[in-house]
Amino acid sequence: MTDFDFVIVGSGISGGWVAKELSERGFKVAVLERGRDIDPATDYTDFQEPWDFENLGQKTKQDEVDHPIQSEVYAFHPYTRQFWVNDNDYPYETPEGQSFKWRRGHHKGGRSIMWGRQSYRMSETDFEANRKDGHGVDWPVRYNDIAPWYDHVERFAGISGSEEGLEILPDGVFQPPFELNCVEQEFKNRIETEYDGRRSVIPARVANLTQPTEEQMALGRGMCQSRNHCHRGCSFGAYFSSNSSTLPAAERTGNCTMLYDTVVLSVEYDDDGGRAQSVKTLNTKTGEHRTISFRAIFLNASTIATATILLNSVSEAFPTGLANRSGHLGRNLIDHVMGGGAYGIFPG
């Protein structure tokens, strides 16, 4: 007899989705979150004013001391520092000459309440790129295999955007797009006139509700108010996060148990049975050690934390870490490129 059908480590974007899909199918699920619960009434600051905060909500020198890595993010300031780790409490090392900016938050929803909400589909060009240019390994799937799942995710999450018929950027299941402002519209007109239709300027495709569905409203989500306070947490539930969407959907089934302040130390592998069977955990508040058994496990603790758990999961069958027979576990990581940009003065 196992404690749960499925154990899910991490409550961020991917962990929330797994919890929703499995709970709705009747399985008993436990979501293990290393951080605390989030209460929008006290943790979200989207209804607070600059004068409610020290330094009128601007970053302080102490922020740079306590959060030298996290405070570099545009969304970090006194309104939001509760969502980011204190870098001095969670130090890490990188090889000389190879810096790595590890953005972290330990709480319900993980980085799903800290992400930029830009939501685009990969195209057939993306799925065929490795085969065509001869680098890496060919994808085992193509766009048409993934498209129905894009539909499923977009319909539930709520993505606003415009249908453009661009091969490189496939259309999806969209809610109405945000209108371009006057400068954006003029910029669009000039670009598309100058380049004779070879370039397109389109509204960003973002996970912000502009026309909530009945299912979304049933979860307590409302329409985006265009306040530009997303990074403070959204009390309307207008942007997609685990906290506003997938985890409430999972919890309303009665099949999902949330376990907070629970760090997973390792996955225990049954050499005789040839399967993972339990996790060893530590409660960061009480110091209690606990072993939780399952039928199957999903590690959704982010790339580095998941690799760490697997490397710590040593057994007779996997002396260098679970699923590490290749020796590549935890290696060959690369930064996710968030974006680039430019600014200037637009005449008129």
C-alpha positions as CSV (number, residue, x, y, z in Angstrom):
1,M,0.0,0.0,0.0
2,T,1.5,3.3,-1.0
3,D,0.9,6.8,0.5
4,F,-0.1,8.3,-2.9
5,D,-0.7,7.3,-6.5
6,F,1.6,10.1,-7.6
7,V,4.1,12.3,-5.9
8,I,4.9,15.6,-7.7
9,V,8.0,17.5,-6.6
10,G,7.6,21.2,-7.2
11,S,4.4,23.4,-7.5
12,G,5.6,25.7,-10.3
13,I,4.2,25.8,-13.9
14,S,4.9,22.2,-14.8
15,G,4.2,20.7,-11.4
16,G,0.8,22.5,-11.2
17,W,-0.2,21.1,-14.6
18,V,0.7,17.5,-13.6
19,A,-1.3,17.9,-10.4
20,K,-4.3,19.2,-12.3
21,E,-4.3,16.5,-15.0
22,L,-3.8,13.6,-12.6
23,S,-6.2,14.8,-9.9
24,E,-9.0,15.4,-12.4
25,R,-8.6,11.8,-13.5
26,G,-9.2,10.5,-10.0
27,F,-5.7,9.7,-8.8
28,K,-4.5,10.6,-5.3
29,V,-1.7,13.1,-5.7
30,A,0.7,14.8,-3.3
31,V,2.5,18.0,-4.3
32,L,5.7,18.6,-2.4
33,E,6.7,22.2,-2.2
34,R,10.0,23.1,-0.5
35,G,8.7,26.6,0.3
36,R,5.6,28.1,2.0
37,D,2.0,28.6,1.1
38,I,1.1,31.8,-0.7
39,D,-1.8,33.9,0.5
40,P,-2.8,36.5,-2.1
41,A,-4.4,38.7,0.7
42,T,-1.0,39.2,2.4
43,D,1.7,38.2,-0.2
44,Y,0.4,40.0,-3.3
45,T,0.9,43.8,-3.3
46,D,-0.9,44.8,-6.4
47,F,-3.3,47.0,-4.4
48,Q,-0.6,48.7,-2.4
49,E,0.8,52.2,-3.1
50,P,4.4,53.4,-3.3
51,W,4.0,55.3,0.0
52,D,3.2,52.0,1.7
53,F,6.8,50.9,1.2
54,E,10.2,52.1,2.4
55,N,12.0,54.1,-0.2
56,L,8.8,54.5,-2.1
57,G,9.1,51.0,-3.5
58,Q,12.5,51.5,-5.0
59,K,15.4,49.0,-4.5
60,T,17.7,49.7,-1.6
61,K,21.4,49.2,-1.0
62,Q,20.4,46.4,1.4
63,D,18.5,44.7,-1.4
64,E,21.7,44.5,-3.3
65,V,23.5,43.1,-0.3
66,D,20.9,40.4,0.5
67,H,19.9,39.7,-3.1
68,P,22.9,40.4,-5.3
69,I,21.6,38.0,-8.0
70,Q,17.8,38.2,-7.6
71,S,17.8,42.0,-7.4
72,E,19.1,42.3,-10.9
73,V,15.7,41.2,-12.2
74,Y,13.4,44.0,-13.4
75,A,10.5,42.6,-11.3
76,F,12.5,42.7,-8.0
77,H,11.9,45.6,-5.6
78,P,10.3,46.0,-2.1
79,Y,6.9,45.1,-3.5
80,T,8.1,41.7,-4.6
81,R,11.2,40.7,-2.6
82,Q,9.0,38.1,-0.7
83,F,9.0,36.1,-3.9
84,W,12.8,35.8,-4.3
85,V,15.3,34.0,-2.2
86,N,17.9,35.7,-0.1
87,D,21.1,34.9,-2.1
88,N,23.2,34.8,1.1
89,D,21.0,32.1,2.5
90,Y,21.2,30.0,-0.7
91,P,24.7,30.5,-2.1
92,Y,26.1,28.5,-5.0
93,E,29.3,28.3,-7.0
94,T,30.0,28.5,-10.7
95,P,33.2,27.6,-12.6
96,E,35.6,30.5,-13.2
97,G,34.5,32.6,-16.2
98,Q,31.1,30.9,-16.4
99,S,28.6,32.9,-14.5
100,F,25.1,31.6,-14.0
101,K,22.2,33.7,-12.8
102,W,19.9,31.4,-10.9
103,R,16.6,33.0,-10.3
104,R,14.7,31.3,-7.5
105,G,11.7,31.6,-5.3
106,H,10.6,29.1,-2.6
107,H,6.9,29.2,-2.3
108,K,3.6,27.8,-3.7
109,G,3.5,28.3,-7.4
110,G,7.3,28.7,-7.7
111,R,8.3,30.9,-10.7
112,S,4.8,30.7,-12.2
113,I,4.1,33.9,-10.2
114,M,7.3,35.5,-11.4
115,W,7.4,34.7,-15.1
116,G,7.0,37.2,-17.9
117,R,3.8,35.5,-19.4
118,Q,5.0,35.6,-23.0
119,S,3.5,32.5,-24.6
120,Y,4.5,31.3,-28.1
121,R,4.2,28.0,-29.9
122,M,7.3,26.4,-31.5
123,S,6.8,25.9,-35.2
124,E,7.5,23.1,-37.6
125,T,10.7,25.0,-38.4
126,D,11.8,24.6,-34.8
127,F,11.1,20.9,-34.7
128,E,13.0,20.2,-37.9
129,A,16.0,22.5,-37.2
130,N,18.3,19.9,-35.7
131,R,17.8,17.5,-38.6
132,K,18.2,20.2,-41.2
133,D,21.3,21.8,-39.8
134,G,23.0,18.6,-38.6
135,H,23.5,19.7,-35.0
136,G,22.2,17.7,-32.0
137,V,19.6,15.0,-32.1
138,D,16.5,15.1,-34.2
139,W,13.2,15.8,-32.4
140,P,11.1,12.6,-32.0
141,V,7.9,14.6,-32.6
142,R,6.8,17.3,-35.1
143,Y,4.5,20.3,-34.7
144,N,1.3,18.4,-35.6
145,D,2.0,15.9,-32.8
146,I,2.2,18.8,-30.2
147,A,-0.5,21.1,-31.6
148,P,-3.5,19.4,-29.9
149,W,-1.7,19.8,-26.6
150,Y,-0.9,23.4,-27.3
151,D,-4.7,23.8,-27.8
152,H,-5.5,22.1,-24.5
153,V,-3.0,24.2,-22.5
154,E,-4.0,27.5,-24.1
155,R,-7.7,26.9,-23.7
156,F,-7.3,26.4,-19.9
157,A,-4.5,28.9,-19.3
158,G,-5.9,31.8,-21.3
159,I,-3.6,33.3,-23.9
160,S,-4.4,36.7,-25.5
161,G,-3.2,37.2,-29.1
162,S,-4.0,37.8,-32.7
163,E,-4.3,35.3,-35.5
164,E,-1.6,36.3,-38.1
165,G,-1.0,33.2,-40.2
166,L,2.7,33.3,-39.7
167,E,4.5,30.1,-40.5
168,I,7.3,30.7,-38.0
169,L,4.8,31.7,-35.2
170,P,1.8,29.4,-35.4
171,D,-1.6,30.7,-34.3
172,G,-3.3,29.2,-31.3
173,V,-6.4,29.3,-29.1
174,F,-6.5,33.0,-28.4
175,Q,-8.5,35.4,-26.3
176,P,-8.8,38.9,-27.8
177,P,-5.4,40.6,-28.1
178,F,-4.4,43.7,-26.2
179,E,-4.7,46.7,-28.6
180,L,-1.5,48.4,-29.8
181,N,-1.0,51.8,-28.3
182,C,-0.7,54.8,-30.7
183,V,3.1,54.6,-30.9
184,E,3.1,50.8,-31.5
185,Q,0.5,51.2,-34.2
186,E,2.5,53.9,-36.0
187,F,5.6,51.8,-35.7
188,K,3.7,48.8,-37.1
189,N,2.4,50.9,-40.0
190,R,5.9,52.2,-40.9
191,I,7.6,48.8,-40.7
192,E,5.0,47.0,-42.8
193,T,5.0,49.8,-45.4
194,E,8.7,50.1,-45.6
195,Y,9.3,46.3,-45.9
196,D,6.3,45.6,-48.2
197,G,4.7,42.9,-46.0
198,R,7.9,41.0,-45.4
199,R,7.9,41.9,-41.7
200,S,5.0,41.9,-39.3
201,V,4.5,43.7,-36.0
202,I,2.0,41.9,-33.8
203,P,0.6,42.2,-30.3
204,A,2.5,40.1,-27.8
205,R,0.9,36.7,-27.0
206,V,0.6,36.7,-23.3
207,A,-1.0,34.6,-20.6
208,N,-3.3,37.4,-19.4
209,L,-7.1,37.0,-19.6
210,T,-8.9,39.5,-21.7
211,Q,-12.2,37.5,-22.0
212,P,-12.4,34.9,-19.2
213,T,-14.2,31.7,-20.0
214,E,-16.8,30.1,-17.6
215,E,-14.2,27.6,-16.5
216,Q,-11.7,30.3,-15.7
217,M,-14.2,32.4,-13.8
218,A,-15.2,29.3,-11.8
219,L,-11.7,29.2,-10.5
220,G,-12.0,32.8,-9.3
221,R,-10.1,34.3,-12.2
222,G,-11.1,37.7,-13.7
223,M,-10.2,39.9,-16.6
224,C,-6.8,41.6,-16.8
225,Q,-7.1,45.3,-15.6
226,S,-4.0,46.4,-17.6
227,R,-2.5,47.9,-14.4
228,N,1.1,46.7,-15.2
229,H,1.3,45.2,-11.7
230,C,1.7,41.6,-12.7
231,H,5.0,41.1,-11.0
232,R,3.4,42.0,-7.6
233,G,1.0,39.0,-7.9
234,C,-2.4,39.4,-9.4
235,S,-5.4,39.4,-7.0
236,F,-7.7,39.1,-10.0
237,G,-6.0,35.8,-11.1
238,A,-5.9,37.4,-14.5
239,Y,-2.5,36.0,-15.4
240,F,-1.8,32.3,-15.6
241,S,0.0,30.9,-12.6
242,S,-0.2,27.6,-10.7
243,N,-1.8,29.5,-7.8
244,S,-4.6,31.0,-9.8
245,S,-5.3,28.0,-12.2
246,T,-3.9,24.5,-12.1
247,L,-3.5,24.1,-8.3
248,P,-7.0,25.3,-7.5
249,A,-8.4,23.0,-10.2
250,A,-6.4,20.1,-8.6
251,E,-7.5,20.9,-5.1
252,R,-11.2,21.2,-5.9
253,T,-11.2,17.5,-6.9
254,G,-10.4,16.5,-3.3
255,N,-7.6,14.3,-4.7
256,C,-4.7,16.7,-4.3
257,T,-2.7,17.1,-1.0
258,M,-0.3,20.1,-0.8
259,L,2.7,19.5,1.5
260,Y,4.6,22.8,2.2
261,D,8.1,23.4,3.6
262,T,9.0,19.9,2.4
263,V,12.5,19.5,0.8
264,V,13.0,16.3,-1.1
265,L,16.4,14.9,-0.2
266,S,16.4,11.8,-2.5
267,V,14.3,9.3,-4.5
268,E,14.6,5.8,-3.1
269,Y,15.0,3.2,-5.8
270,D,14.1,-0.5,-5.3
271,D,16.8,-2.5,-7.0
272,D,14.9,-5.7,-6.7
273,G,11.7,-4.3,-8.1
274,G,13.5,-2.1,-10.6
275,R,11.5,1.1,-9.8
276,A,11.5,4.2,-7.8
277,Q,9.3,3.7,-4.8
278,S,9.5,6.6,-2.3
279,V,11.1,9.9,-1.5
280,K,13.0,11.0,1.6
281,T,11.9,14.4,2.7
282,L,12.8,17.0,5.4
283,N,10.4,19.5,6.8
284,T,12.3,22.8,7.0
285,K,10.1,24.1,9.8
286,T,10.0,21.1,12.2
287,G,13.1,19.3,11.1
288,E,11.0,16.1,10.7
289,H,12.3,13.5,8.3
290,R,9.6,11.5,6.4
291,T,9.5,8.9,3.7
292,I,6.6,9.1,1.3
293,S,5.8,6.2,-1.0
294,F,4.1,6.3,-4.4
295,R,3.2,4.4,-7.5
296,A,5.1,6.9,-9.7
297,I,6.9,10.3,-9.3
298,F,7.2,13.5,-11.3
299,L,10.2,15.7,-10.6
300,N,9.2,19.2,-11.5
301,A,11.6,21.0,-9.2
302,S,13.2,23.1,-11.9
303,T,16.2,22.0,-13.9
304,I,19.0,22.4,-11.3
305,A,17.0,21.2,-8.3
306,T,15.7,18.2,-10.2
307,A,19.2,17.3,-11.3
308,T,20.4,17.7,-7.7
309,I,17.7,15.3,-6.3
310,L,18.6,12.7,-8.9
311,L,22.3,13.0,-8.2
312,N,21.6,12.5,-4.5
313,S,19.5,9.4,-5.3
314,V,22.2,6.8,-5.1
315,S,21.5,3.1,-5.1
316,E,23.2,-0.2,-6.1
317,A,21.7,0.1,-9.6
318,F,22.6,3.9,-9.9
319,P,25.8,4.5,-7.9
320,T,26.3,7.9,-9.5
321,G,22.7,9.1,-9.2
322,L,19.3,7.9,-10.5
323,A,19.1,7.9,-14.3
324,N,22.7,8.9,-14.6
325,R,24.2,5.9,-16.4
326,S,25.3,8.3,-19.2
327,G,27.2,10.5,-16.7
328,H,25.6,13.6,-18.2
329,L,23.1,14.3,-15.4
330,G,23.6,17.9,-14.2
331,R,25.9,18.8,-17.0
332,N,25.5,20.7,-20.2
333,L,23.1,23.3,-18.7
334,I,22.6,26.6,-20.5
335,D,21.0,29.9,-19.5
336,H,17.5,30.6,-20.7
337,V,17.6,33.7,-22.8
338,M,14.9,36.0,-21.5
339,G,15.0,38.6,-24.2
340,G,16.6,41.6,-25.7
341,G,15.4,45.0,-26.5
342,A,16.1,48.6,-27.4
343,Y,14.6,52.0,-26.6
344,G,14.5,55.4,-28.2
345,I,12.5,58.6,-28.8
346,F,9.7,58.3,-31.4
347,P,9.1,61.6,-33.2
348,G,5.5,62.6,-33.2
